[in-house]
Amino acid sequence: MGVERAVVRWYAQRQLIEQQIAQLNARLISLEVDSAATAQEVEPEVKQELQQALAKAREQLLRLGPCPQSSMV
């Protein structure tokens, strides 16, 4: 009972995108926490870049779609 290459590729791509989303979320949260701790404003450009990268990653995840069906079941 093997798993088709397309299914393995889909899972690998999904995991990479989810890790990227988690990293971007963590960076955004840490940036906001650091700015609150130091009472300084977050640079709007930096925050906007992170939010755009996060939006792109979420869009990639949506474009990836559902897992392809394995025909070797």
HELIX and SHEET records of a PDB file:
HELIX    1   1 ARG A    5  THR A   38  1                                  34    
HELIX    2   2 PRO A   44  LEU A   64  1                                  21    
END                                                                             
